[in-house]
């Protein structure tokens, strides 16, 4: 009876860690992340922030060749992206050298939705909600 209880607890702990500690593999990134994503909304310190006029039509394209393009009514930015599988962090580099790399955690990634977490944003932690086109 005790062995059965211990086994059940270990099994539950394993499922809990799978549910709450999502890690993304190369296949996840290749099959889900590489695509065109439209900005849906932004939260700063867990509060919804309205999109300004320049953000309303914003979208990003993440290509298989590790390049990205961010396009908005404000213009466009291109650079290279990299996913650090060990740290589970998305890194964007605009190639200009004067800006530090932008590091974001992928909080959720599905076929239709991506939530990026910017823990070190100027105004506090920010979440970027994207939808797949």
N, C-alpha and C positions, 0 to 999 in steps of 0.2 A: 504494500500500500504506500509506504514512504517513497519507494523508488518511482512509483507511478506519479505521485505528487511532485517530486523533484523534476521528473521528466516534463510534466505539464508546465511547471514554472519556467524551465529553460526554454521550452517551445514558445511560450507566451513572450518571454523576454526577447527571443529572436525575432518574432513577428513585430513586436513593438519597435525594435531598432530598425527593421526594414521600413516600416511605415514612417517613422520620424526622422530618419537619417538618410534621406534620398541622396544617392550618388549617381552621377551621370557618366555613362561610358562613351567610348568613341562612336559606337553605333547610335546612341541617343542623340549625340551632337550631329552626326551625319544625317540621320533620318528625320530629326525633328527641328533642330536649331537652324540649319543652313536653309535659308529661305528669305522671303520678304515679310517684314513685320511692321504693322501700323501701330502707332502710339494710341493707346486707348485712354489711359489715365495715369496720374501721378499722385503718390501720397508722400507727404513729408511729416515725419514723426507721427505716423499712423493717422494723419488727417488728409482727406482728399483735397487736392489742390486743383483748382480749375485750370484747364489748358488755355494758354493765351492764344491769340489769333495766329501767331506764327507756328504754334505747336499742333494746331487742329488738323493739319494735313501732313504731319510729319510721319515718315516711315524710314525703316532701315533695311538694307539688304546685306545679308551675311552670305558670302559666296564660298564655295568649296575650296577655292584657291587661297583661303584665309584673308581675303580682302573684305572690307565693309564700306558701305556708303550710307551716310545719314543724310536724308533730304527733308527739308522743311521750307516754309515760305521765307525763312531767313537765309537760305542758301544751301550749300551742301558741304559735307566733309567726307574725306576718304582716308583710309588707312588700312592697317592690318589688325586682325584679331587672332587671339590664341586662347585655347581653353586649357588651363592647368588642371589635369585630371587628378593629380595628387592633392592639391589644395581645393579643388572644385571651384575655381575662380575663372571668370571670363575676363580677359585682359584686352583692352583696345589701345592701339598706339597710332596716333595720327601722323607719325613720321616726321613731324616738324622739329622735334628735339626740345622745344621750349616748354612744352606741356608734359607733365608726368603722365605715365600710363594710367588709364582709367581702369580700376579693378571693380568687378561686380560679381556678386554671388548669384547663381541661378537658383532662385527659391522654388520655382515650379516651372516645369516644362512638359507640355502636352503637345498633341498634334495641332492644336488650335490656339494655345495660350502660352505665353512666357512671362514670368514675373522675375524682374531683376532687382536685386537689393544693392544699393549704394550705401554702405555703412559709414562712409566718411564724407558725406556731402556737406557743403558749407552750412546749410541750415539744419543739420541733423541727419538722421537716417532717412533715406528716400527709397521708395519702391516705384519701379516703372512697370506698368502693365501694358503688354503688347499683345496684339491679336494677329494671327497668321492670315495672309491673303491667299 
